[in-house]
Amino acid sequence: DITPIISSPLALGGILYTGLVTTALALWVESIAFAKVPATDASIILTTEPLIAALVGAITLGETFGMSDYFGATLIIGACAYAVLMESNPTSATDDAVDVTPNGSQS
């Protein structure tokens, strides 16, 4: 029964604020910002979002981390470092590919 929640102006205001401001508005602003940066940068920023949220939670709310949290953070940071290093060394699989014409002979 959600009648008490709907009848409470405070609860209804909190639900509307959470849905409209912290979710819809944030995603709209984020999509505008990410349209202006390269895809690699946008993916790195999005990948580090849980890390930043955990750090803010630790600073503002005193949240603590377990070993699995540290392990996950290490994986995220490692993946971001790998992406940056691979971007600075742009060798792709297409550089080594062999071009084959439709009749099967190499060009």
Beta strands, then each sheet from edge to edge (+ up, - down):
end
